[in-house]
Amino acid sequence: MSFSVVIASKVELHFLEQCLRSLEGQVAEARAETIVVAAGPPERAERIRTAFPWVRVMHHPGPATVPQLRRLGVMAAQGELVGIIEEHCVAEPGWIVEAQATHSSGHYGAVGGPVLDNGYKRRRDWVVYFCEYSGFLPPFPDREYAELNGANIAYRRRVLLEHADLLEKGFWEAALHPVLLAKGIRFRAAPRMRVRHCGPFPFGYYLRQRYLFSRAFAGARRELLAPQSRLAYLVAAPAVPLLLLLRMARRVGHDARLKREFVRTLPWIAVALTVYAAGEWVGYAAGPGQALLEVE
């Protein structure tokens, strides 16, 4: 099956450069296309074109959300499958091959794999990793699985085109995935389809992004919930950081190295989870506002 990789780009170019270097050989071998949709000034897009002539670069001049940038890439893609990877992740060898093989094994709308750490040296990078990806650590299941992450996923393009009206509405896991699953579209975990999340991120920058992401995510879900469900979350919000912390601890418990880093960074994780809960509270109470435009 033909394959397109779509990457939305809004942050510092060294993240994107790492991501593209990890894909170059795989793209050539699979005869795949790579589309980067770059927000910001035209000079930024031109730098990407010059450094990576094998990449198709689409420039978006104004402010844009990550889902809006992804949608532009999806609409331009030619592959039967569209792989989505975040620009601050790198693809492990065989990423495209595993996505193609898993799709060919059944009639799946989306397949996705785990997000690995990058052996971080700094505590704050471990905080980002645990808070963002603790639900997608290895070992990853090898079966049909609803909980796929938008940082490492490959869709059938026709499924995305059939739901193009949803691609700009919040983060895809919040707006798109529930609709696909409700329609009986099957998701499949692919444990060997792996990416690594790369740092570094300043801690203050991450906390702000975590707040914005959480508000945008909750704001998108808010429209799908009954008023009593939203009220229940607002009342229970103070307990959310503790519940998230316990869930995270359970997920890292299988790996001694991850457990050690988790314990070492626990105070910083607690701060980040409190910010996470605050963002969701505001999102459920007042909607997303302009938060999604500022998420990078």
Backbone bond lengths (Angstrom), bond angles and torsions (degrees), N, CA, C in turn:
res aa  C-N    CA-C-N  psi(-1)  N-CA   C-N-CA  omega(-1)  CA-C   N-CA-C  phi
1 M - - - 1.460 - - 1.523 110.38 -
2 S 1.331 116.08 134.13 1.460 119.86 -179.28 1.522 110.00 -67.58
3 F 1.320 115.81 152.21 1.468 120.81 -167.59 1.520 110.12 -135.60
4 S 1.329 115.30 136.06 1.463 122.75 171.99 1.515 108.59 -122.70
5 V 1.322 116.72 138.12 1.462 122.36 172.99 1.523 107.69 -105.46
6 V 1.328 116.85 130.29 1.467 121.94 178.98 1.523 108.11 -119.73
7 I 1.330 115.57 128.10 1.458 121.78 -179.64 1.521 108.77 -128.82
8 A 1.320 116.96 123.01 1.464 122.03 172.16 1.522 108.36 -86.72
9 S 1.319 116.77 132.34 1.466 119.86 -174.27 1.523 111.08 -126.25
10 K 1.353 114.70 120.78 1.464 120.52 178.75 1.524 112.52 -134.34
11 V 1.336 119.22 -14.85 1.458 121.46 -170.74 1.523 110.49 -103.58
12 E 1.337 116.37 -169.01 1.451 121.57 -177.96 1.521 110.61 -58.44
13 L 1.333 115.63 141.37 1.460 119.77 -170.68 1.525 113.67 -66.94
14 H 1.325 119.45 -20.68 1.469 117.95 -177.67 1.525 110.98 -65.79
15 F 1.334 118.06 -27.69 1.464 119.73 174.80 1.531 110.10 -65.77
16 L 1.319 116.40 -49.63 1.460 120.69 -179.84 1.526 111.03 -61.32
17 E 1.322 117.01 -39.63 1.465 120.31 -179.49 1.530 111.19 -61.21
18 Q 1.333 116.77 -42.89 1.466 120.05 176.75 1.524 110.82 -60.63
19 C 1.330 115.85 -44.25 1.451 121.05 -179.10 1.525 111.00 -61.47
20 L 1.321 117.30 -47.25 1.462 120.61 -177.33 1.526 112.00 -67.72
21 R 1.316 117.09 -36.46 1.479 118.65 177.19 1.524 110.76 -62.60
22 S 1.326 116.67 -35.27 1.473 119.33 179.50 1.525 111.91 -70.35
23 L 1.312 117.41 -20.75 1.464 121.75 -176.61 1.520 113.62 -96.90
24 E 1.317 118.23 -21.00 1.469 121.20 -166.65 1.529 112.93 -55.10
25 G 1.337 117.09 -51.36 1.454 119.85 -178.96 1.518 112.25 -65.30
26 Q 1.330 116.45 -39.71 1.465 120.53 -179.75 1.530 111.34 -64.91
27 V 1.324 115.93 -41.73 1.458 120.58 179.96 1.527 110.48 -63.27
28 A 1.333 116.31 -42.80 1.464 119.79 179.28 1.525 111.23 -63.75
29 E 1.336 116.49 -44.33 1.464 120.59 -178.45 1.525 111.51 -64.56
30 A 1.315 117.12 -40.33 1.469 121.46 -177.34 1.535 112.57 -86.80
31 R 1.332 117.08 -3.97 1.461 121.88 -174.65 1.530 110.31 53.52
32 A 1.301 113.74 41.74 1.458 121.57 179.88 1.520 109.94 -89.77
33 E 1.316 115.67 166.63 1.456 120.15 173.10 1.521 108.95 -109.45
34 T 1.322 115.49 151.05 1.460 121.37 176.89 1.513 108.31 -123.58
35 I 1.321 116.06 126.48 1.459 122.23 179.85 1.524 108.39 -118.71
36 V 1.321 116.73 121.84 1.458 122.31 172.33 1.516 107.72 -108.07
37 V 1.323 116.20 124.30 1.461 121.36 175.95 1.521 106.26 -104.24
38 A 1.331 115.30 107.46 1.460 121.97 -169.64 1.520 110.75 -104.37
39 A 1.320 116.43 123.21 1.459 121.81 173.98 1.524 109.18 -88.10
40 G 1.337 115.22 157.64 1.456 118.99 176.13 1.510 112.37 111.01
41 P 1.336 117.10 -164.57 1.465 120.46 -177.21 1.525 111.39 -68.16
42 P 1.344 117.27 156.11 1.468 120.05 -178.89 1.523 113.00 -62.22
43 E 1.325 117.09 -26.92 1.470 119.70 179.72 1.523 111.09 -62.70
44 R 1.311 116.59 -32.33 1.471 120.40 179.12 1.528 110.10 -66.01
45 A 1.318 116.36 -46.63 1.460 119.87 178.09 1.521 110.90 -62.37
46 E 1.320 116.95 -38.50 1.470 119.97 -178.61 1.524 111.34 -66.96
47 R 1.311 116.95 -36.17 1.473 119.72 176.38 1.523 110.99 -61.26
48 I 1.325 116.68 -39.53 1.464 119.82 179.00 1.521 110.00 -66.30
49 R 1.338 117.95 -44.17 1.465 121.49 178.74 1.523 111.46 -58.92
50 T 1.320 115.85 -42.50 1.467 120.11 -177.50 1.523 111.21 -67.62
51 A 1.335 117.02 -42.44 1.468 120.58 -176.90 1.517 112.32 -75.83
52 F 1.340 117.53 -28.81 1.469 121.37 -175.26 1.531 108.93 -133.28
53 P 1.325 117.31 76.49 1.467 119.94 -175.41 1.522 114.65 -63.95
54 W 1.333 117.51 -16.09 1.466 121.21 179.35 1.531 112.44 -83.72
55 V 1.322 116.30 -3.76 1.466 121.79 -179.07 1.528 109.72 -97.71
56 R 1.324 116.64 137.27 1.451 121.46 170.89 1.518 108.16 -86.03
57 V 1.316 116.60 117.20 1.459 121.43 -176.23 1.529 109.03 -106.79
58 M 1.312 115.65 125.31 1.455 122.74 174.60 1.524 107.88 -109.29
59 H 1.319 116.40 131.03 1.459 120.35 -176.18 1.521 110.08 -102.74
60 H 1.350 115.16 131.54 1.465 121.40 173.39 1.522 107.07 -114.64
61 P 1.346 118.43 112.10 1.465 119.90 -170.16 1.519 115.63 -74.91
62 G 1.310 118.48 -29.40 1.461 119.90 -173.37 1.506 112.86 -101.45
63 P 1.335 116.96 -175.83 1.467 120.59 174.78 1.524 110.14 -61.09
64 A 1.314 116.10 141.09 1.468 120.58 -179.01 1.510 109.22 -154.05
65 T 1.322 115.84 149.70 1.455 120.73 174.20 1.518 109.30 -83.92
66 V 1.326 116.02 161.43 1.467 120.15 175.54 1.528 110.39 -59.10
67 P 1.352 120.73 -45.85 1.463 118.95 177.04 1.531 113.69 -59.24
68 Q 1.323 118.21 -36.52 1.463 120.08 177.63 1.525 111.01 -64.17
69 L 1.321 116.88 -41.65 1.462 120.21 178.82 1.520 110.64 -66.09
70 R 1.322 116.28 -42.75 1.467 119.30 178.05 1.521 111.23 -61.08
71 R 1.312 116.67 -41.99 1.464 120.05 -178.96 1.526 111.05 -59.28
72 L 1.325 117.52 -42.01 1.455 120.39 177.69 1.527 110.94 -59.37
73 G 1.330 115.67 -42.09 1.461 119.50 178.83 1.511 112.47 -65.56
74 V 1.333 116.60 -42.30 1.466 120.92 179.60 1.523 110.64 -61.81
75 M 1.324 117.24 -43.75 1.458 120.49 -178.52 1.530 111.73 -65.35
76 A 1.317 117.03 -27.60 1.465 120.59 179.61 1.520 113.62 -89.39
77 A 1.321 117.32 -15.56 1.464 121.41 -174.50 1.527 111.30 -67.57
78 Q 1.335 115.01 152.18 1.465 121.91 -179.66 1.526 112.56 -111.90
79 G 1.310 119.00 -15.10 1.455 121.55 -174.79 1.516 113.05 -73.06
80 E 1.331 115.87 153.34 1.463 120.35 172.62 1.525 110.72 -66.01
81 L 1.332 115.94 -31.99 1.455 122.24 177.06 1.518 109.12 -112.94
82 V 1.333 116.51 143.41 1.461 121.77 177.33 1.519 108.16 -122.11
83 G 1.322 116.11 113.64 1.456 121.47 177.21 1.512 110.75 -91.20
84 I 1.327 116.49 133.11 1.462 122.85 177.89 1.518 108.14 -112.82
85 I 1.318 115.84 125.60 1.458 121.03 174.83 1.525 107.24 -134.64
86 E 1.328 116.98 140.26 1.459 120.05 178.31 1.521 109.78 -74.38
87 E 1.319 116.25 148.35 1.455 119.59 -174.40 1.530 113.05 -67.99
88 H 1.331 118.53 -18.57 1.457 119.61 176.89 1.527 111.70 -98.07
89 C 1.335 115.82 24.57 1.462 121.52 170.65 1.520 109.41 -120.83
90 V 1.324 116.75 155.24 1.459 121.61 172.89 1.521 108.24 -118.50
91 A 1.324 115.70 143.75 1.462 121.24 -178.28 1.524 109.86 -85.34
92 E 1.328 115.69 132.03 1.454 120.52 173.00 1.528 109.71 -70.32
93 P 1.345 118.13 154.22 1.466 120.22 176.47 1.532 111.00 -52.35
94 G 1.335 115.73 138.24 1.454 120.82 179.30 1.513 114.86 85.46
95 W 1.334 118.27 7.58 1.464 121.04 -176.63 1.528 111.65 -59.05
96 I 1.327 116.74 -48.68 1.464 120.10 -178.81 1.522 110.53 -67.70
97 V 1.327 116.95 -43.72 1.468 121.14 -179.26 1.523 110.78 -59.51
98 E 1.331 117.12 -43.69 1.465 120.38 -179.73 1.526 111.33 -65.75
99 A 1.322 117.15 -39.13 1.463 120.10 177.84 1.524 110.47 -63.13
100 Q 1.321 116.70 -44.26 1.466 120.19 179.14 1.527 111.18 -64.49
101 A 1.325 116.59 -44.54 1.465 120.20 -177.63 1.522 111.51 -64.50
102 T 1.326 117.62 -41.04 1.459 120.51 -179.42 1.522 110.87 -67.56
103 H 1.319 116.68 -40.36 1.459 119.08 176.12 1.522 111.68 -62.50
104 S 1.318 117.18 -39.11 1.464 120.23 -176.76 1.527 112.44 -70.85
105 S 1.352 117.01 -14.16 1.466 120.18 -177.72 1.520 113.14 -83.88
106 G 1.328 118.01 -4.46 1.456 120.41 -179.01 1.508 111.14 -175.83
107 H 1.314 116.19 175.01 1.460 121.50 -178.11 1.526 109.37 -91.48
108 Y 1.316 115.45 75.95 1.460 121.51 -176.83 1.522 110.43 -102.10
109 G 1.334 115.12 144.13 1.451 119.60 173.45 1.508 112.50 -82.96
110 A 1.341 116.19 -28.52 1.463 120.99 -179.70 1.515 109.57 -153.09
111 V 1.318 116.17 143.94 1.463 121.81 171.90 1.529 107.39 -130.76
112 G 1.323 116.53 149.69 1.460 119.76 -178.71 1.509 111.48 -158.49
113 G 1.320 115.37 162.35 1.450 120.05 -175.21 1.508 113.59 -129.51
114 P 1.329 116.19 -171.03 1.468 121.01 -176.36 1.523 112.76 -77.00
115 V 1.318 114.87 165.41 1.463 122.94 174.13 1.520 107.17 -116.00
116 L 1.326 116.82 117.50 1.458 122.32 -177.53 1.522 110.59 -94.68
117 D 1.327 115.37 159.35 1.461 119.47 173.77 1.524 109.37 -80.64
118 N 1.325 115.37 171.28 1.465 120.41 -178.96 1.529 111.33 -116.92
119 G 1.332 116.47 28.75 1.461 120.16 178.32 1.512 113.12 60.51
120 Y 1.319 116.61 48.52 1.462 121.93 -172.05 1.533 112.08 -60.72
121 K 1.329 114.47 148.69 1.460 121.22 176.71 1.521 111.94 -95.50
122 R 1.308 117.08 -21.26 1.467 120.83 -173.95 1.528 110.28 -109.25
123 R 1.323 114.68 144.81 1.468 119.60 -178.45 1.528 111.57 -62.49
124 R 1.313 116.91 -40.40 1.465 118.91 -175.40 1.519 112.20 -62.99
125 D 1.341 117.69 -29.49 1.464 119.68 177.16 1.527 111.21 -71.89
126 W 1.335 116.27 -34.32 1.469 119.37 173.65 1.528 110.45 -65.85
127 V 1.326 117.48 -36.89 1.463 120.61 178.03 1.520 109.88 -59.22
128 V 1.332 116.63 -48.22 1.467 120.88 178.97 1.523 110.11 -57.74
129 Y 1.321 115.85 -46.02 1.466 120.09 -177.11 1.524 111.61 -62.76
130 F 1.309 117.41 -49.81 1.460 120.08 -177.83 1.530 111.60 -64.50
131 C 1.317 116.98 -42.03 1.463 119.53 -176.73 1.528 111.79 -70.54
132 E 1.321 117.57 -34.78 1.456 120.26 -175.74 1.522 113.46 -88.27
133 Y 1.325 117.42 -32.98 1.462 119.02 -166.07 1.524 114.48 -129.53
134 S 1.322 117.97 15.43 1.470 118.62 -177.41 1.528 111.90 -62.33
135 G 1.331 117.47 -23.37 1.454 119.96 178.05 1.510 114.24 -81.61
136 F 1.328 116.66 -1.08 1.468 120.24 -173.92 1.529 111.64 -131.06
137 L 1.333 114.92 29.29 1.460 120.15 178.65 1.532 109.94 -80.85
138 P 1.332 116.65 153.05 1.467 117.83 168.16 1.532 109.32 -72.01
139 P 1.343 120.20 154.42 1.470 124.45 0.03 1.521 111.56 -73.99
140 F 1.331 115.51 138.11 1.454 123.13 -177.88 1.521 108.37 -101.72
141 P 1.331 118.74 145.54 1.462 119.61 -178.71 1.525 112.03 -66.17
142 D 1.320 116.36 161.05 1.458 122.35 177.59 1.529 107.16 -122.88
143 R 1.336 115.42 71.75 1.467 121.28 -173.65 1.525 108.63 -167.69
144 E 1.323 115.79 177.63 1.456 118.70 172.14 1.525 108.28 -62.64
145 Y 1.343 114.25 137.93 1.464 118.04 -167.69 1.524 108.54 -158.07
146 A 1.320 117.20 123.89 1.466 121.27 -173.98 1.522 113.37 -80.81
147 E 1.345 117.83 -25.42 1.466 120.72 -170.64 1.528 111.01 -90.71
148 L 1.320 116.79 76.51 1.458 121.73 177.01 1.523 109.83 -101.20
149 N 1.329 115.73 150.19 1.455 122.19 -174.05 1.522 110.55 -104.51
150 G 1.340 116.52 137.98 1.453 121.30 -178.48 1.508 115.09 -69.01
151 A 1.326 118.30 -6.31 1.466 120.79 175.95 1.512 112.60 -81.39
152 N 1.339 116.85 -15.53 1.467 121.09 -173.78 1.524 108.20 -153.07
153 I 1.316 116.31 85.38 1.460 119.93 -173.16 1.525 109.54 -155.65
154 A 1.324 116.35 151.22 1.465 121.73 176.11 1.528 108.18 -134.89
155 Y 1.317 116.33 124.15 1.459 123.60 -178.07 1.537 110.17 -105.54
156 R 1.326 115.65 156.32 1.454 119.00 161.42 1.531 107.19 -71.45
157 R 1.315 115.13 129.22 1.468 117.98 -174.41 1.521 111.48 -62.47
158 R 1.306 118.13 -35.50 1.471 119.34 -179.13 1.531 111.14 -61.95
159 V 1.352 116.85 -33.16 1.459 120.01 177.85 1.525 110.28 -65.05
160 L 1.319 116.62 -41.03 1.464 119.79 178.45 1.526 110.84 -66.93
161 L 1.328 116.65 -42.31 1.460 119.21 -178.46 1.527 111.36 -65.46
162 E 1.320 116.49 -35.67 1.468 119.84 178.14 1.523 112.15 -66.49
163 H 1.336 116.76 -18.92 1.472 121.08 -179.05 1.535 110.32 -123.55
164 A 1.315 115.53 35.02 1.465 120.06 -175.89 1.522 112.41 -60.29
165 D 1.339 116.55 -28.39 1.462 119.25 -179.46 1.518 112.74 -67.10
166 L 1.346 117.05 -18.15 1.468 120.94 -179.17 1.533 112.97 -93.42
167 L 1.322 117.68 -11.70 1.465 119.70 -169.28 1.516 113.17 -70.40
168 E 1.329 117.70 -18.84 1.458 119.54 179.19 1.525 112.05 -101.51
169 K 1.321 117.82 0.45 1.461 121.29 -173.53 1.525 110.54 -96.08
170 G 1.314 116.16 91.55 1.458 119.37 176.91 1.514 111.79 72.22
171 F 1.310 116.16 -174.34 1.456 119.98 176.61 1.511 109.34 -75.49
172 W 1.308 116.22 142.37 1.462 121.07 -167.39 1.516 112.71 -58.85
173 E 1.315 117.86 -34.65 1.458 119.60 179.33 1.532 111.16 -62.65
174 A 1.331 116.87 -27.44 1.460 120.29 -178.29 1.516 112.57 -87.55
175 A 1.328 118.16 -39.81 1.458 121.14 -172.74 1.521 113.23 -101.42
176 L 1.325 117.11 -41.28 1.463 121.10 -173.29 1.523 113.17 -86.94
177 H 1.325 117.41 -49.01 1.464 120.16 -172.29 1.529 113.72 -60.22
178 P 1.339 120.07 -43.97 1.468 118.00 179.13 1.527 113.25 -60.12
179 V 1.324 116.69 -35.16 1.463 120.16 179.30 1.522 110.47 -68.13
180 L 1.333 116.73 -44.76 1.464 119.98 179.44 1.526 111.08 -61.38
181 L 1.316 116.40 -45.78 1.467 120.11 -178.39 1.527 111.18 -65.77
182 A 1.332 117.23 -38.15 1.465 120.57 179.32 1.524 111.49 -64.93
183 K 1.313 116.93 -26.43 1.464 121.43 178.17 1.525 112.56 -85.77
184 G 1.316 116.66 1.46 1.454 119.88 179.37 1.514 114.70 85.03
185 I 1.307 117.59 11.80 1.464 121.03 176.10 1.522 108.39 -74.29
186 R 1.325 116.71 129.35 1.458 121.81 -170.13 1.532 111.31 -89.59
187 F 1.346 115.01 139.57 1.452 123.29 174.84 1.530 108.20 -111.20
188 R 1.331 116.64 147.48 1.460 120.66 -177.38 1.518 110.21 -136.95
189 A 1.323 116.65 131.81 1.460 121.76 173.87 1.520 109.91 -78.57
190 A 1.325 115.82 141.97 1.465 122.57 179.76 1.528 107.60 -129.32
191 P 1.330 118.71 91.47 1.464 120.91 -171.09 1.523 114.85 -62.67
192 R 1.327 118.02 -22.16 1.464 120.23 179.68 1.534 112.77 -95.01
193 M 1.298 116.62 2.15 1.470 122.29 175.10 1.537 106.97 -92.64
194 R 1.320 115.99 87.69 1.465 120.01 -164.83 1.530 111.86 -116.65
195 V 1.314 115.35 143.98 1.461 121.70 169.72 1.525 108.35 -127.52
196 R 1.320 114.92 161.08 1.472 121.23 175.12 1.522 109.06 -116.86
197 H 1.322 114.52 135.42 1.458 120.25 176.92 1.520 109.17 -87.23
198 C 1.341 115.77 129.43 1.469 120.51 -176.26 1.525 111.07 -109.70
199 G 1.318 116.71 144.05 1.457 123.61 170.37 1.521 107.27 -98.71
200 P 1.333 117.69 -164.58 1.466 126.73 0.60 1.526 112.25 -96.52
201 F 1.339 115.05 157.48 1.454 121.53 174.96 1.528 108.55 -129.19
202 P 1.338 119.12 131.35 1.463 119.67 170.64 1.535 109.30 -60.23
203 F 1.326 116.42 140.08 1.465 119.81 -172.72 1.532 111.50 -64.68
204 G 1.344 117.22 -41.10 1.459 119.97 178.28 1.526 112.15 -62.44
205 Y 1.317 115.86 -40.45 1.468 120.77 176.76 1.519 109.67 -61.24
206 Y 1.325 116.17 -44.49 1.470 118.84 -179.05 1.518 111.60 -63.40
207 L 1.343 117.77 -42.64 1.465 119.72 -179.02 1.527 110.91 -61.30
208 R 1.314 116.55 -40.65 1.470 119.00 178.00 1.523 110.61 -64.82
209 Q 1.333 116.73 -44.53 1.458 119.93 178.88 1.532 111.17 -63.90
210 R 1.339 116.56 -36.62 1.460 120.29 179.05 1.538 110.54 -63.89
211 Y 1.326 116.04 -41.86 1.464 120.02 177.67 1.528 110.76 -62.83
212 L 1.340 116.16 -47.46 1.461 119.87 -178.36 1.523 111.39 -63.14
213 F 1.334 116.28 -44.27 1.465 120.76 179.83 1.529 110.03 -60.92
214 S 1.327 116.60 -45.93 1.464 120.76 -177.47 1.526 111.03 -64.54
215 R 1.315 116.41 -41.22 1.465 118.67 178.32 1.526 110.32 -65.26
216 A 1.342 117.01 -42.97 1.460 120.19 179.77 1.524 110.98 -63.94
217 F 1.332 116.34 -43.32 1.464 121.23 -179.57 1.523 110.77 -62.29
218 A 1.337 116.89 -49.79 1.463 120.40 -179.95 1.523 111.24 -65.97
219 G 1.328 116.20 -35.73 1.454 119.22 177.72 1.517 112.43 -63.18
220 A 1.347 116.48 -36.77 1.465 120.32 176.95 1.521 110.98 -68.60
221 R 1.321 117.06 -41.60 1.474 120.73 179.74 1.528 111.67 -70.44
222 R 1.314 116.20 -28.22 1.467 121.42 -176.30 1.521 111.45 -53.79
223 E 1.333 115.53 -38.01 1.464 119.22 -177.35 1.524 112.20 -70.22
224 L 1.332 117.12 -18.68 1.466 121.07 -177.77 1.524 112.52 -94.14
225 L 1.342 116.92 -8.30 1.463 120.64 -173.60 1.524 111.84 -103.68
226 A 1.306 114.38 147.01 1.468 119.52 172.71 1.533 109.17 -69.72
227 P 1.338 118.05 153.46 1.472 120.72 -179.06 1.523 113.12 -54.57
228 Q 1.345 118.03 -37.59 1.464 119.09 -179.34 1.521 111.72 -67.99
229 S 1.336 117.49 -31.12 1.464 120.51 177.38 1.520 110.88 -69.20
230 R 1.332 115.91 -40.05 1.465 119.13 176.91 1.524 110.35 -64.37
231 L 1.317 117.01 -41.86 1.469 120.90 179.36 1.519 111.04 -62.66
232 A 1.327 116.93 -40.07 1.457 120.64 179.52 1.519 110.57 -61.44
233 Y 1.345 116.95 -41.03 1.462 118.61 178.40 1.525 111.00 -65.86
234 L 1.314 117.41 -43.48 1.463 120.06 -178.03 1.522 111.33 -60.51
235 V 1.324 116.86 -38.30 1.460 120.84 179.37 1.528 110.66 -69.56
236 A 1.337 116.55 -38.40 1.467 120.51 -175.61 1.518 112.85 -86.01
237 A 1.321 118.23 -3.12 1.464 121.63 -172.41 1.529 114.95 -52.84
238 P 1.339 120.56 -39.16 1.474 118.68 -178.94 1.531 114.08 -59.98
239 A 1.330 117.33 -25.05 1.469 119.92 -179.20 1.520 112.51 -85.70
240 V 1.326 117.88 -9.98 1.464 120.72 -172.99 1.528 112.81 -62.06
241 P 1.348 120.98 -45.93 1.473 118.75 -179.99 1.527 113.25 -56.84
242 L 1.334 117.31 -40.76 1.457 119.86 179.72 1.528 111.16 -65.90
243 L 1.322 117.22 -43.18 1.461 120.65 179.30 1.531 111.07 -62.85
244 L 1.321 116.08 -42.15 1.467 119.69 178.44 1.522 111.34 -64.49
245 L 1.330 115.62 -39.41 1.460 119.79 179.66 1.526 110.92 -63.72
246 L 1.315 117.30 -43.43 1.464 120.71 179.01 1.525 111.48 -64.39
247 R 1.326 116.62 -40.93 1.463 120.14 177.96 1.525 111.18 -64.04
248 M 1.328 115.37 -41.50 1.454 120.11 179.53 1.527 110.85 -64.30
249 A 1.335 116.80 -42.81 1.463 120.82 179.44 1.521 111.19 -60.60
250 R 1.317 116.73 -38.39 1.466 120.83 179.29 1.529 110.68 -65.97
251 R 1.311 117.05 -37.23 1.461 120.19 -177.04 1.521 113.13 -73.75
252 V 1.329 118.30 -30.23 1.469 119.68 -179.77 1.525 111.97 -88.95
253 G 1.329 117.24 -5.13 1.462 120.68 -172.70 1.510 115.21 -65.10
254 H 1.345 118.37 -19.39 1.461 120.46 -176.21 1.513 112.84 -78.01
255 D 1.334 118.17 -14.19 1.470 122.18 -171.27 1.528 109.09 -124.52
256 A 1.329 116.91 118.26 1.470 120.69 -175.77 1.525 111.58 -62.82
257 R 1.337 117.22 -38.07 1.463 119.96 -179.62 1.529 110.48 -66.26
258 L 1.314 117.45 -46.25 1.459 120.29 179.12 1.522 111.08 -65.53
259 K 1.325 117.35 -38.39 1.461 120.95 178.87 1.537 110.17 -61.53
260 R 1.325 116.75 -42.30 1.463 120.91 179.59 1.532 110.78 -61.75
261 E 1.327 116.79 -46.38 1.455 119.87 -179.76 1.525 111.50 -67.67
262 F 1.301 116.69 -33.84 1.465 121.26 178.18 1.521 110.34 -63.14
263 V 1.328 117.47 -48.10 1.470 121.75 179.52 1.523 110.40 -62.44
264 R 1.324 116.65 -40.63 1.461 121.85 -177.68 1.529 111.96 -64.58
265 T 1.315 116.95 -31.04 1.464 120.40 -175.79 1.528 112.89 -105.24
266 L 1.315 117.51 10.46 1.460 121.67 -172.95 1.530 114.00 -54.21
267 P 1.338 120.49 -45.35 1.480 118.38 -179.13 1.528 112.72 -60.54
268 W 1.321 117.47 -39.67 1.466 121.23 179.22 1.534 110.92 -70.07
269 I 1.322 116.15 -36.61 1.462 120.07 176.77 1.523 110.04 -62.13
270 A 1.331 117.09 -41.77 1.465 120.79 179.71 1.526 110.88 -59.75
271 V 1.338 116.89 -41.45 1.473 120.47 177.47 1.525 109.92 -62.05
272 A 1.328 116.42 -46.87 1.466 120.31 -177.50 1.525 111.58 -63.22
273 L 1.325 117.32 -38.97 1.460 120.23 -179.89 1.526 111.72 -69.49
274 T 1.322 116.70 -32.43 1.464 119.88 175.13 1.529 110.54 -64.91
275 V 1.333 116.07 -42.26 1.465 120.29 176.51 1.524 110.29 -63.62
276 Y 1.330 115.77 -41.00 1.475 121.54 177.07 1.532 110.25 -56.04
277 A 1.327 116.64 -49.56 1.465 120.84 -178.20 1.527 111.19 -64.54
278 A 1.333 116.06 -38.14 1.465 119.40 178.84 1.522 111.00 -63.68
279 G 1.325 117.24 -41.91 1.459 120.63 178.28 1.518 111.64 -62.89
280 E 1.327 116.34 -43.52 1.464 118.93 178.83 1.533 110.79 -64.93
281 W 1.325 117.12 -40.51 1.474 119.79 -179.93 1.528 110.04 -57.86
282 V 1.330 116.78 -47.33 1.464 120.31 -179.58 1.528 110.09 -65.16
283 G 1.340 117.49 -38.78 1.452 120.34 179.52 1.513 112.71 -63.23
284 Y 1.327 116.81 -44.38 1.465 120.01 178.20 1.530 111.84 -69.06
285 A 1.327 116.38 -33.18 1.466 119.74 -177.08 1.522 112.31 -78.95
286 A 1.331 116.52 -41.73 1.462 119.99 -169.78 1.515 114.45 -125.24
287 G 1.329 117.93 -1.10 1.452 119.80 -178.23 1.516 111.81 89.43
288 P 1.344 117.33 179.41 1.462 120.92 -173.39 1.513 115.03 -76.96
289 G 1.341 118.01 -20.00 1.453 119.30 -174.19 1.517 110.05 57.63
290 Q 1.333 116.94 -136.14 1.472 122.44 178.00 1.528 111.91 -102.29
291 A 1.343 117.00 16.17 1.450 120.02 -173.11 1.518 112.52 -58.75
292 L 1.333 117.60 -39.68 1.460 120.09 -174.89 1.514 112.60 -63.32
293 L 1.317 117.04 -32.78 1.476 120.10 178.61 1.516 111.73 -64.21
294 E 1.336 117.36 -27.74 1.458 120.95 -176.03 1.523 113.57 -94.69
295 V 1.325 117.37 -4.89 1.463 120.09 177.37 1.515 109.50 -75.19
296 E 1.335 116.63 133.30 1.462 121.07 -178.78 1.523 110.19 -115.11
